[in-house]
Amino acid sequence: MPKFHWLFSLSVCIGLSSVAFPVRGQALLPYVPKLDSERLEQQGLELLQDAIQLIKFQQYGLALPRAELSTQLAPESYESWFILGSLYMQQDQLDQGIRVLEKAQVLAPQQEEIMFTLGNAYFQKGNYQAALKKLEAGLKLRGNAPEALFDLGNTYLKLEQFSKAVSAYEKAFDQEKSFWPAINNVGLVEYEQGNVDKAIRKWEQALSIDGQQAEPQLALAVALHNKGETKKGIELGEAALTLDNRYADLEFLRENLWGENLIEDTKDFLATPQMQAIVSRYQQEPLENE
């Protein structure tokens, strides 16, 4: 088992508070109990298991301090750092998450899951070149990873390398035929390149996989409305906002990688009297998932 150092500050405080000093002035070192490093490491790994169980129940706030302590008790365990970094990311503490995940990668340089998670973290920070480097390195180790391929496609999209983005999305979908977001995002790329009919077919395909998704439904509504299919567009737009009214927020659409061409057409679509009436109805309700 790996060896590690442990800070004795708490034990020293306990020792100092329990020692009866003699009346005569003489030096006396407080008693510090001997700590078994292997036992401490085992405790750290047990805490990590507790954290993982809490994560399964989405109890992230309770999992975080356990994971933090686990890294102290078992600092040579890359799993502890990986779980902690992932929890920091979940809490939107991206800088801390990246720092901790980089530590995990030092301990396990060939662990592709760490690279994938780092790639996602760097993407969220807007450091797309760093994201690209991590994702590509991880995919060299394990190419059968649809979520990582999807992140790679998103990264290429932000870098305006559209053909590479489409290729990554299509590979992700080939590996997981229920992965509708990959097909949805191919539609986003096609629309930005002026290939409206191709985009429409991709969003229809995404909805054939899961008809209860607001994003492809609204994108399809905008595209059809822009082509003159007004009634169908309004029907789909209302259905999309019924599923998730956050899609009436243009900033939310940008966060979901909608390009400026689609954003402009969506702005016009939402400004129509029919959609204004629908949007105003939802503006009196809290946004979904707030």
N, C-alpha and C positions, 0 to 999 in steps of 0.2 A: 504493500500500500504506500501511496505517496506520503512523504513527510512534510510537515509545515510548522511554521512558528505561530504562536498564540500570544496575544497580549494578556498580561496578568493583572491589569489595572484593577479590575473588580476584586480579584482574589487578594491583592495587596491591601485594598481598602478594608476588606473584611478582616484581614489579619491585623491591621493596625487598630481597628476598633475593638478587637477582642484581647489584645495583649495588655497585661498589667505591668506597667513600667516600674522598675525599682526606684526607691527613694534616692539612693546615691546616683550621681551622674555616671552612667556607663553606657556604652553603645550596645544596642540590642536590635538585631535585625528581626522584623516581623516574620512570622511563619507563613510561608507560601506553599499551599498544597501542591504536590506533584500532579500534573495533568497528563493523562494518557492521550497522546496525539491520535492514535488509531481509534480510540473510543470517541474522541471529539469528532473525528472525521465521520465515523459511523452516525453520530448524532446529526451531523450536518446533512448527510444523505437522507436520513429519516425525515428531517425538516423539509428537504426538497420534495420527498414523496408527499408530505402533507400539502405543500404548496401546489403540486401537480393536481392533487385531488380537489383542492379548492378552485383551481383554474377550471377543472371540468364542470364545476357548478357555477362558474362565472363570478366567484368570490375573489375578485382581483385585489381588492383592498386588503383582505386578510392574507392572501397569498404573498403579497409583496414583502412584508417584513420577514416572513419565514425564508423566502428566497435570499433576501439580503443577509440574513444570519447564516444561511447555508454556505454562502460564498466565503464567509469568514472561517467557518469550521472546516470546510473542505475546499480550500482555495485552488487545489490542483485538479478539481473536478470540472471539466468544461461544461458538463450538464448544468451545474449550479449557475455558472455565469450566463449560459445560454437562456435558461429559464428566466433569470433576473432581467437580462436585456430585453427579452420578449415582453415581460411585464411592464418595464419602463416604456416600451413602445406603445403598449395598450393604454397606458396612462398619458400618452402624448408627451412623454419626456424623452424626446428623440435624441438629444445630445447625450444624455446619460445612457440611453439604450445603445447608441452606436459605440460609445466608449466601452461599455461592458461586453457587447457582442464582439468587438475587436479583441478584447482579452480572451474571450472564449475561443476565437479563431487561432490565437497564438498557441493555446493549449491543444487545439485539435485542428491543424491547418488543412486537413483533407476531409473535414466534415461539411458536406454540401448544404445541409440544412442551415448551418450558420451563415454560409455565403448567401443563400436565398433570403434569409431574414435580414441580413445586412443590406442586400440589394434593395429590398423593400423599404428599409429605413432611410437609405440614402435617397431613394426616389421621393419619399415624403419630404425630405429636407430640400429637395430641388437640386441635389447634386447628381445629375443624370449620368455624367461620365463615370463617377464612382459606382453608381448603381449598375451601370452596364458592365463594368469590370467584374463586380462580384457575381452578378447573375450569370454571365458567360462562363466564369470559372466554375461555378457550381454545376452548370449544365454540362460541362465537359466531363464531370465526374458522374453525373446522373442525368441523362437526357430525358428520361421518362418522368417528367415533373410538370404537369399542365399548369399549375398555379404559378410556378417560376417562369414558364414560357409566356404566360399571360402578363406577368410583371415585365418581362423582357420586351414584349410587344408594346406595352404602355411606355416604356423607356424610349424605345425607338420612335414612338409617336411624338413624344415631347421633343425629341431631337430632330423631328421632321424627316426621318428616314422611313418614308411611308411603305416602300416595298418590303423592307425588312420587318416592319411592324406587322404587316399583313401575313408574312411568312410565319412569324412567331405565333400569332393568333391561330392560324390554320393548323400549325403543329399541335398547339394546345388542344384544339377541338378534335383533331384526329385521335389524340390520346384519350380524350374523355368526351363522348358524344352527347352528354347532357350539359356540357359546359357552355351554356348560352352566352355568358358575358364575352367570350372570345369572338363569337359570331357577331354579336352586337357591335363590338369595337371595330371589326372589319367594316361594318356599315358606316361607322364614324369616319374612318379613313377614306372610304370610297366617296362619301358625300363631300368631304373637303377637297377632293380631287375633281369634283364635278361629275362624278359617275353616279347620278341620282338613282337611276333604275337599278344599278347593282346594289346600291345602299338599301333600297326598298326591299329587294329580294333577301338581303341578309337580315334585315329586321323582321321580315315575315318568317324567315327560318328560325330566328331566335324565339319568336312567339309560338311557333309550332312546337318548340321544345318545352317552353313554359309560358302559357298564355296569361299568367298572372303577374308579369313583370312590367312595371310602369315605364322603365326607360326605353326599351324598344317600341313600346306602344306610343309614347309621345313622339319619339323620333319619326316613326312611321306616319303619325298624324300630321306632323309638320311637312314632311315630304309630299304626302298625298294632297294636302291642302294647297301647297305651293304649285302643284301640277294641275289644279283646278277641280280636284275632287273634294269640294268644300264640305258636303254633308258627311262623308266618310271620315274626313279629317277631324271635324268637330266631335263626332261620336267617339273616335279613338282618343282624342285629347281629353274629353270628359272622363272616359274610362281610366285613362292613365292617372289623372289627378285624383280620382276616387281611390285608386290603389295607393298612391303616395303623393301628397300635395306639395312635397318639397320640390318637385320637378317644375313648379311654377316659378322657382327662384333661379334666375339666370346665373348667379354666382355658384349655386349648387351644381348647375349643369357644367360650368367650367371646371369645377373640382372633379367632375366625372369625365373630363377629357373631351367634352364637346368642343369642336373647333369653331372658329369665328363665323364661317359661312352658315353653319347650322344654327349657331347662336343668333345671328341676325335674322334668319328666317323664322326662328322660334319667337323672337321678340315681336315680329310682325304678326305671327299667328296668335300669340297671346293678347295682342292689342285689338283683335277683331271684337266686335260687340258681343258675339256669342260666347267667345272664350273669356272676355272681360266679366261677363255675368257669372260664369262658372268660377273664375279665379276669385272674384269678390266674395263668393259664397265660402270659399275655403280660407280666405284671409281672416275670417272671423273665428276660425278654428285653429288650435295649436298645430304646428308643423309636425308631421309624422316623426316618431323616434326622437323627439326633443326630450 
